[in-house]
Amino acid sequence: MSYSILGPISQGGLKVPLCLFRVPAGFPSPAADHIEAQISLDEVLNIRAPHVYLVSLTGESMQGAGIYEGDLAIVDRSIEPAHGHIVIALLNNEPVCKRLCLRGSDVILMSENPKYPPRYVLEGDELAIWGVITSSVRSHV
């Protein structure tokens, strides 16, 4: 899975209603009766922080982690990458989105789709971690 950096977030954010109830995937409930507050998704996802950026993801290698073609990922550069994190990385100048796996001295970039084998980072490889994915957003239209 690869990515495209979208750039900084524009100023100003629209506040939308937050309904604090569980929505069944069946018959709708009159949501207006349950509005609790006004929220801004850029605040909830912390996307205005200077260490956070957005990327558009391509490919199917991370589907097992719930990340699909066309998803928008929120990436935080201030989080220290650790075993198990899903990261945005540059491996030998190729952008990738993978799960970081640390086994002893081995660094492995794991896909979350059995069609794609693990990628061991070898001695001559160049690896740069550009951030940790904290959230992803998917459009359903």
Secondary structure, 3 states (H helix, E strand, C coil): CEEEEEECCCCCCCCEEEECCCCCCCCCCCHHHHEEEEECHHHHCCCCCCCEEEEEEECCCCHHHCCCCCCEEEEECCCCCCCCCEEEEEECCEEEEEEEEEECCEEEEECCCCCCCCEECCCCCCEEEEEEEEEEECCCC
